[in-house]
Amino acid sequence: MSSSKSREQIWSEWRDLVNMSPKELEDFLETEESKSVGDDDGGESTGHASGRRIVKILRTNKDDLSDDQWDHMAKVTGYIKRHTAQGGPDEDAEHSAWRYSLMNWGHDPLK
């Protein structure tokens, strides 16, 4: 495992930070808002691709998670922590690229 954290630490942070259900995230990933944010390589953005992986992880039993999924969970919690630490916009956070980016990573900062 490439993360320096234990699986219990990753699991605890994941449960705290990923606050969207698989269905909420799936529905969001279909929106223009979701597709409008993030770095892309001429196709799908990093966050959007991550969101699809997060949906699969959320639908997988903890005991059945692969090493790759655990690594992705650690990456996701790190991203959410960094992005939320930057703080959102002073106005209209609800319709901001900041919120949409976080939602692609399974975290709705307005919840």
Phi, psi and omega in degrees: 000134186275344180281146178278353181272154175285162178297327178295320177296314180300314182299315181298313179295319179302312181296326179285320192264325179275099189250013176254143177284162178305319181293315179301316182293315178303314180297318180296320182298341178277350187275158174296325179301316180297317185283347186274351185241160174098167178275134175233158179257049181080003179217239182282140179288159178303314181295322180294315177298320178299318180303318179295322177293321180298318178304315179298317180297317180298334181265007180253138176295143182309317183290344183259002182291139179276165176303319180298320179293319177299317178299318180294321178301319179295320178296316181298313182294324177297316179298312182299316179299313180297315185291320179288329179295331178292338181079153181269182179292154179290331182234144174053048177302330183301325183249032186259153174299327178303311180293315182298321178298313179297321180294327175300334180262015172087010183236119174260109185293348180268359178279000000 
